[in-house]
Amino acid sequence: MAYSEFMYKVLQATCENGNLILKEKLSSEMEGKTLKVIIVETDELEAKKERFFSILDRHSFALPANYQFDREELHGR
C-alpha cells in the first residue's frame, strides 16, 4: 500500500467501562478494517494549544497598515 493511500482522521471519544465511544460514526468504508488508535487526553491537547498561543503572542508584533512584502528586497536583488 502506497503512503498516499493511508487515511488519518482525528476523532473524539469517551472512555466508558473500558470501551471507547466515538463522538461520530465511522464511514461504511471502514467496516472490517483494522485501525491503529493513538490516545491523547483532551486536556493535554488544550494545554499544548494554550502554550503555543502564549508563545505566539509573545513573539508577534503588529505591522504598519501600509506594510508591503517585497520578495526582491528580501533576497537582495
URJO-V225679 format. One record per backbone hydrogen bond with DSSP energy under -1.0 kcal/mol. CO is the residue of the C=O (numbers start at 1). NH is the residue of the N-H. Records with the same first field share a line. If there is no record, write none. Layout:
# URJO-V225679
CO=NH, NH
This chain:
# URJO-V225679
2=5
3=6
12=23
14=21
16=19
19=16
21=14
27=30
28=31
30=33
41=45
42=46
43=47
44=48
45=49
46=50
47=51
48=52
49=53
50=54
51=55
52=56
53=57
54=58
55=59
64=67
70=74
71=75
72=77
73=76
